[in-house]
Amino acid sequence: MKIKVGVIFGGKSVEHEISIISAIQAIQSIDQKKYDVIPIYVTKDNKFYTGYEIGQIESYTDLPHLLKISRRVILINDEGRVKIFAYPFKSMRKSYVDYIDIAFPIVHGTNVEDGTLQGYLKMLNIPYVGCDVLSSAVGMDKYVMKTVLKDNGIPVLDCKCYTAKQYDRDNEAVVNEIEARIGYPVIVKPVNLGSSIGISKANDRAKLFDALDTAFCYAQKVLVEMAVQNLKEINCAVLGDYESARASECEEPINADEILSFKDKYIGDGSGGAKGAKGGSKGAKGAKSGGSKGMATLKRKIPADITPEQKATIQDMAVRAFQCLGCSGVSRIDFMMDTKSGNIWLNEINTIPGSLSFYLWEPIGVPYEKLINEMLSLSLKRERENEDITYAFDSNVLQGVSFGGAKGSKGAKR
């Protein structure tokens, strides 16, 4: 009997549409001989839908029609299995749709990639692919991530973190502190977003105000750090878990602007990217007619134009960071290099990267189907390990406890 995999995507995130592309790419590449795939789409107001058309990229050009012809569902753990029921719920027998053995969240951004969805799946007691609740949350918060990595000897840029209330209370004081502590040029970014959304570079005071205003539109906390001069960006993916992990080939994104933008990453000029990206089209075949291949549209050099020593350093740092944060499955780690000084800093980690970074594995002999198989196997390995942990402790602590009856907790004060 085939294992049933529920691929969950979408959700309440500004990266909602990118999640759809990444998920349907993956659905097209899952080993159909071994797995039955059930696509589960989460709307921007967190309603779950499934159905054949949910797994077709062309359907998303008319979302109201797609939802009309699809089935809204809920997930329930019943008799030790996570079952899918139609909503509104009528009865267990009449509303039953299907079941899933493994959840495969392919989501990006806040409210989904940040541990929220992972916590929901954990409460359902179902194995799920990728990072757990803690590593997802830490990986999403750039400030917390930097703090953990710095404490473990992995080089990151110094930064300052500000809240929206701090900025609203005295924006002049915030800007004055940034000028005194960091200086120009600086990079301003929301603390918990990806896909380059809300990120700006500021070379003077006026642009710094604009950059902060923009970033606070997308998050309650904002990170400010030095802008690296003579910048070269290098990305590297890691596959594995806390016990064993390995690094992919390195890529060098080619940005049209000073900062790699959302347009650079996902829209581009329709050419499908630079020489290095052409090998990545196979896994994305299901998304072609949708007008975007996700991260495959980004112009990049694969392998990156760096020395063997620099490549080894980046791959080693990527694996160390991945395991230090307790990641599992596939993550992409982004680095910054100063081409004059040779200094390398870890910029951020994407715990569920766009397109699952399949294009970084194909050049070293790991096709998309094999990548997904390994990710699914890692989720089952973690589930087996969790089954060995004791989650109950017999105790008589509740015997004889009284809070004073109907008077509430008043009696507990004695």
C-alpha positions as CSV (number, residue, x, y, z in Angstrom):
1,M,0.0,0.0,0.0
2,K,1.3,3.5,-0.9
3,I,2.1,6.0,1.8
4,K,-0.3,9.0,1.6
5,V,1.4,12.3,1.7
6,G,-0.5,15.5,2.3
7,V,1.3,18.4,0.7
8,I,0.2,21.6,2.6
9,F,0.8,25.0,1.0
10,G,-0.4,28.6,0.9
11,G,-1.4,30.2,4.2
12,K,-1.6,33.6,5.7
13,S,1.7,35.0,4.4
14,V,3.0,37.6,2.0
15,E,4.8,34.7,0.3
16,H,1.5,32.9,-0.3
17,E,1.8,32.7,-4.1
18,I,5.5,31.5,-4.0
19,S,4.4,28.7,-1.7
20,I,1.9,27.6,-4.3
21,I,4.6,27.4,-7.0
22,S,7.0,25.6,-4.8
23,A,4.4,23.0,-3.7
24,I,3.1,22.2,-7.1
25,Q,6.7,21.8,-8.4
26,A,7.2,19.3,-5.6
27,I,3.9,17.5,-6.3
28,Q,5.0,16.9,-9.9
29,S,8.2,15.4,-8.7
30,I,7.1,13.1,-5.9
31,D,7.6,9.3,-6.6
32,Q,4.1,8.3,-7.7
33,K,5.0,4.6,-7.4
34,K,5.7,5.0,-3.7
35,Y,3.4,7.8,-2.6
36,D,-0.1,8.9,-3.1
37,V,-0.2,12.7,-3.0
38,I,-3.1,14.7,-1.6
39,P,-2.7,18.5,-2.2
40,I,-4.1,20.6,0.6
41,Y,-4.3,24.3,-0.1
42,V,-4.6,26.9,2.8
43,T,-6.2,30.2,1.9
44,K,-5.0,33.5,3.1
45,D,-7.6,33.3,5.9
46,N,-6.5,29.8,6.9
47,K,-9.2,27.6,5.4
48,F,-8.2,24.2,4.1
49,Y,-9.2,22.9,0.6
50,T,-8.4,19.8,-1.3
51,G,-9.4,18.3,-4.7
52,Y,-7.8,17.4,-8.0
53,E,-7.7,21.0,-9.3
54,I,-5.9,22.1,-6.1
55,G,-2.8,20.4,-7.4
56,Q,-2.9,22.1,-10.8
57,I,-1.0,25.4,-11.2
58,E,-3.4,26.6,-14.0
59,S,-6.3,26.6,-11.5
60,Y,-4.9,29.5,-9.5
61,T,-5.5,32.0,-12.3
62,D,-9.1,32.0,-11.1
63,L,-9.0,31.4,-7.3
64,P,-12.7,32.0,-6.6
65,H,-13.7,29.4,-9.2
66,L,-11.0,27.0,-7.8
67,L,-12.4,27.2,-4.3
68,K,-16.0,26.8,-5.6
69,I,-15.2,23.5,-7.3
70,S,-12.9,22.2,-4.5
71,R,-13.8,20.8,-1.1
72,R,-13.2,22.7,2.1
73,V,-11.9,20.3,4.7
74,I,-10.6,19.9,8.3
75,L,-8.0,17.5,9.7
76,I,-8.8,15.3,12.6
77,N,-6.7,12.7,14.4
78,D,-9.2,9.8,14.8
79,E,-8.2,6.3,16.0
80,G,-4.5,7.0,15.6
81,R,-4.7,8.3,12.0
82,V,-5.0,11.9,10.6
83,K,-8.2,11.9,8.6
84,I,-9.5,14.5,6.2
85,F,-13.2,15.4,6.6
86,A,-15.4,17.7,4.6
87,Y,-16.5,21.0,6.2
88,P,-19.1,21.8,7.3
89,F,-19.0,18.6,9.3
90,K,-22.0,16.3,9.1
91,S,-21.0,13.0,10.6
92,M,-17.8,10.9,10.7
93,R,-19.2,8.6,8.0
94,K,-20.8,11.1,5.7
95,S,-18.0,13.7,5.9
96,Y,-15.0,11.4,5.5
97,V,-12.8,12.2,2.5
98,D,-9.4,10.5,2.9
99,Y,-6.5,10.2,5.3
100,I,-2.8,11.1,5.3
101,D,0.3,9.3,6.8
102,I,2.8,12.2,6.4
103,A,2.3,15.9,6.2
104,F,4.6,17.8,3.8
105,P,4.4,21.5,4.6
106,I,5.8,23.6,1.6
107,V,5.1,27.0,2.9
108,H,7.0,30.3,3.1
109,G,6.9,33.2,5.5
110,T,5.2,34.2,8.7
111,N,2.2,32.3,10.2
112,V,3.2,29.1,8.4
113,E,7.0,28.6,8.1
114,D,7.7,30.1,11.5
115,G,6.6,27.1,13.6
116,T,2.9,27.9,13.5
117,L,1.9,25.2,11.0
118,Q,4.6,22.8,12.5
119,G,3.0,23.1,15.9
120,Y,-0.4,22.4,14.5
121,L,0.9,19.2,12.8
122,K,2.6,18.2,16.0
123,M,-0.7,18.5,17.9
124,L,-2.3,16.3,15.3
125,N,0.4,13.6,16.1
126,I,1.4,13.2,12.4
127,P,4.9,12.9,11.0
128,Y,5.8,16.0,9.0
129,V,8.7,16.9,6.7
130,G,11.2,19.6,7.6
131,C,12.2,21.6,10.6
132,D,10.4,21.2,13.9
133,V,8.7,23.9,15.8
134,L,11.7,25.4,17.5
135,S,14.1,25.4,14.6
136,S,11.4,26.8,12.4
137,A,10.7,29.7,14.8
138,V,14.4,30.5,15.4
139,G,15.2,30.3,11.7
140,M,12.4,32.7,10.9
141,D,13.4,35.4,13.4
142,K,16.6,36.9,11.9
143,Y,17.6,38.5,15.2
144,V,17.3,35.4,17.3
145,M,19.0,33.3,14.6
146,K,21.9,35.7,14.5
147,T,22.2,35.5,18.3
148,V,22.3,31.7,18.4
149,L,24.8,31.4,15.5
150,K,27.1,34.1,17.0
151,D,27.1,32.2,20.3
152,N,28.2,29.1,18.4
153,G,31.1,30.8,16.6
154,I,29.5,31.3,13.2
155,P,30.2,34.7,11.7
156,V,27.2,37.0,11.3
157,L,27.0,40.8,10.9
158,D,26.4,42.8,14.0
159,C,22.9,44.4,14.0
160,K,20.3,46.4,15.9
161,C,16.7,45.3,16.3
162,Y,13.8,47.8,16.8
163,T,10.1,47.5,17.4
164,A,7.3,49.4,15.7
165,K,6.4,51.0,19.1
166,Q,10.0,52.2,19.6
167,Y,9.9,53.8,16.1
168,D,6.5,55.3,16.5
169,R,7.4,56.7,19.9
170,D,10.6,58.5,18.7
171,N,11.7,57.8,15.1
172,E,14.4,60.5,15.3
173,A,16.0,58.7,18.3
174,V,16.0,55.4,16.4
175,V,17.6,57.0,13.3
176,N,20.2,58.8,15.5
177,E,21.2,55.6,17.2
178,I,21.6,53.8,13.8
179,E,23.8,56.6,12.5
180,A,25.9,56.5,15.7
181,R,26.2,52.7,16.1
182,I,26.3,51.5,12.5
183,G,26.6,54.4,10.0
184,Y,25.9,54.4,6.3
185,P,25.2,52.5,4.1
186,V,22.8,50.2,6.0
187,I,20.4,47.4,5.2
188,V,16.9,47.5,6.8
189,K,14.8,44.4,6.7
190,P,11.7,43.0,8.5
191,V,12.9,40.5,11.1
192,N,10.7,37.6,10.0
193,L,10.2,37.8,6.3
194,G,11.8,36.2,3.3
195,S,11.7,36.6,-0.5
196,S,13.4,40.0,-0.1
197,I,10.0,41.6,0.8
198,G,10.4,44.9,2.7
199,I,14.2,45.0,2.4
200,S,15.9,48.3,1.5
201,K,19.3,49.9,1.4
202,A,19.8,53.4,2.8
203,N,22.8,55.6,2.0
204,D,21.6,58.7,3.9
205,R,19.2,59.9,6.6
206,A,16.2,60.5,4.3
207,K,16.5,57.1,2.7
208,L,16.8,55.5,6.2
209,F,13.5,56.9,7.2
210,D,11.9,55.6,4.0
211,A,13.5,52.1,4.6
212,L,12.3,51.9,8.1
213,D,8.8,53.0,7.1
214,T,8.7,50.3,4.5
215,A,10.0,47.5,6.7
216,F,7.5,48.3,9.5
217,C,4.7,47.9,7.0
218,Y,5.5,44.2,7.0
219,A,6.6,43.4,10.5
220,Q,6.5,44.6,14.1
221,K,10.3,44.2,14.5
222,V,12.9,45.4,12.1
223,L,16.6,44.5,11.8
224,V,19.3,47.1,10.8
225,E,22.8,46.0,9.8
226,M,25.8,47.3,8.0
227,A,25.7,47.0,4.2
228,V,28.6,44.9,2.9
229,Q,30.7,46.7,0.4
230,N,32.0,44.8,-2.6
231,L,29.2,42.4,-2.0
232,K,29.0,38.9,-3.6
233,E,26.0,36.7,-2.5
234,I,26.5,33.0,-2.2
235,N,23.8,30.4,-1.4
236,C,24.1,26.8,-0.3
237,A,21.5,24.2,0.7
238,V,21.8,21.5,3.3
239,L,20.0,18.2,3.5
240,G,19.9,16.0,6.6
241,D,19.2,16.4,10.3
242,Y,21.1,16.8,13.6
243,E,22.9,13.5,13.2
244,S,24.0,13.7,9.5
245,A,23.9,16.5,7.0
246,R,25.6,17.4,3.7
247,A,25.9,20.5,1.6
248,S,24.8,21.1,-2.0
249,E,26.5,22.9,-4.8
250,C,26.9,26.7,-4.2
251,E,25.2,29.3,-6.3
252,E,25.8,33.0,-7.0
253,P,22.6,34.9,-7.6
254,I,22.9,37.7,-10.1
255,N,20.8,40.7,-9.0
256,A,19.5,43.4,-11.2
257,D,19.5,45.9,-8.3
258,E,21.8,46.6,-5.3
259,I,19.7,44.1,-3.3
260,L,18.3,40.9,-4.8
261,S,14.6,41.8,-5.1
262,F,11.4,39.8,-5.1
263,K,11.2,40.5,-8.8
264,D,14.7,39.2,-9.4
265,K,13.9,36.0,-7.5
266,Y,10.5,35.1,-8.8
267,I,9.5,37.2,-11.8
268,G,12.6,38.1,-13.8
269,D,12.4,38.6,-17.5
270,G,10.8,35.3,-18.4
271,S,14.1,33.9,-19.8
272,G,14.3,31.2,-17.2
273,G,17.6,32.5,-15.7
274,A,21.2,32.1,-16.5
275,K,23.2,29.2,-17.7
276,G,23.2,27.5,-14.3
277,A,19.4,27.4,-13.9
278,K,18.6,25.5,-17.1
279,G,19.2,22.1,-15.5
280,G,16.5,22.8,-13.0
281,S,13.5,22.7,-15.3
282,K,12.8,19.0,-15.1
283,G,11.5,19.1,-11.5
284,A,9.4,22.2,-12.2
285,K,7.5,20.9,-15.3
286,G,4.2,21.1,-13.7
287,A,4.6,24.9,-13.1
288,K,5.6,25.9,-16.6
289,S,2.3,26.9,-17.9
290,G,1.7,29.1,-14.8
291,G,4.1,31.6,-16.1
292,S,6.7,31.2,-13.3
293,K,9.1,28.5,-12.3
294,G,9.7,30.0,-8.8
295,M,13.3,30.3,-7.9
296,A,14.2,28.8,-11.3
297,T,13.6,32.2,-12.9
298,L,16.4,33.8,-10.9
299,K,19.6,34.4,-12.8
300,R,22.4,32.6,-11.2
301,K,25.8,31.1,-11.6
302,I,26.0,27.4,-10.7
303,P,28.6,26.6,-9.5
304,A,29.3,30.0,-7.9
305,D,32.4,31.9,-9.1
306,I,34.5,31.3,-5.9
307,T,37.7,29.5,-5.1
308,P,37.7,25.9,-3.9
309,E,38.7,27.2,-0.4
310,Q,35.9,29.6,-0.2
311,K,33.4,27.0,-1.4
312,A,34.6,24.6,1.3
313,T,34.3,27.3,4.0
314,I,30.8,28.1,3.0
315,Q,29.7,24.5,2.8
316,D,31.2,23.8,6.2
317,M,29.5,26.9,7.7
318,A,26.2,25.9,6.1
319,V,26.2,22.4,7.7
320,R,27.3,23.8,11.1
321,A,24.5,26.4,11.1
322,F,21.9,23.9,9.9
323,Q,22.8,21.4,12.7
324,C,23.3,24.2,15.3
325,L,19.7,25.4,14.8
326,G,18.4,21.8,14.9
327,C,17.1,21.8,11.3
328,S,15.8,18.8,9.4
329,G,15.0,18.2,5.7
330,V,16.3,20.8,3.3
331,S,17.2,24.4,4.2
332,R,19.0,27.0,2.1
333,I,21.6,29.2,3.8
334,D,22.5,32.5,2.3
335,F,25.9,34.1,2.7
336,M,27.5,37.4,2.0
337,M,31.1,37.9,0.9
338,D,33.3,41.0,0.7
339,T,35.3,40.4,-2.4
340,K,38.1,42.7,-1.4
341,S,38.6,41.5,2.2
342,G,37.5,37.9,1.6
343,N,35.3,38.0,4.8
344,I,32.3,35.8,4.7
345,W,29.2,36.1,6.9
346,L,26.1,34.0,7.2
347,N,23.1,36.2,6.2
348,E,20.0,34.0,6.9
349,I,18.5,30.6,6.7
350,N,15.4,29.6,4.8
351,T,14.0,26.6,6.6
352,I,11.7,25.8,3.6
353,P,13.4,27.4,0.6
354,G,11.7,28.4,-2.6
355,S,11.5,25.4,-4.9
356,L,13.1,23.4,-2.1
357,S,16.4,24.5,-3.7
358,F,16.2,21.4,-6.0
359,Y,18.4,23.3,-8.6
360,L,21.3,23.2,-6.1
361,W,21.1,19.4,-5.8
362,E,20.7,18.3,-9.4
363,P,24.3,19.5,-10.3
364,I,25.8,17.1,-7.8
365,G,23.7,14.1,-8.9
366,V,20.6,14.4,-6.6
367,P,17.5,14.6,-8.8
368,Y,14.4,16.3,-7.4
369,E,12.6,13.0,-6.9
370,K,15.5,11.6,-4.8
371,L,15.7,14.9,-2.8
372,I,12.0,14.6,-1.9
373,N,12.4,10.9,-1.0
374,E,15.2,11.7,1.5
375,M,13.1,14.5,3.0
376,L,10.2,12.1,3.6
377,S,12.5,9.5,5.0
378,L,13.9,12.0,7.5
379,S,10.4,12.8,8.7
380,L,9.8,9.2,9.5
381,K,13.1,8.8,11.2
382,R,12.3,11.7,13.5
383,E,8.9,10.2,14.2
384,R,10.5,6.9,15.3
385,E,12.9,8.7,17.6
386,N,10.0,10.7,19.1
387,E,8.1,7.5,19.9
388,D,10.9,6.5,22.3
389,I,10.4,9.6,24.4
390,T,8.1,9.5,27.5
391,Y,5.4,12.1,27.4
392,A,3.4,11.0,30.5
393,F,4.3,10.9,34.2
394,D,2.2,9.2,36.7
395,S,1.5,11.4,39.7
396,N,-1.0,11.8,42.5
397,V,-0.6,15.6,42.5
398,L,-4.4,16.1,41.8
399,Q,-5.5,13.9,44.6
400,G,-7.0,16.0,47.4
401,V,-6.5,19.3,45.6
402,S,-9.3,21.8,46.5
403,F,-9.7,25.5,45.4
404,G,-12.5,26.3,47.7
405,G,-15.4,24.9,45.7
406,A,-17.8,27.3,43.9
407,K,-16.0,30.4,45.3
408,G,-13.2,29.9,42.7
409,S,-9.5,30.0,43.5
410,K,-9.9,32.1,46.7
411,G,-9.2,29.1,48.8
412,A,-5.9,28.4,47.1
413,K,-4.4,31.6,48.7
414,R,-4.3,30.0,52.1
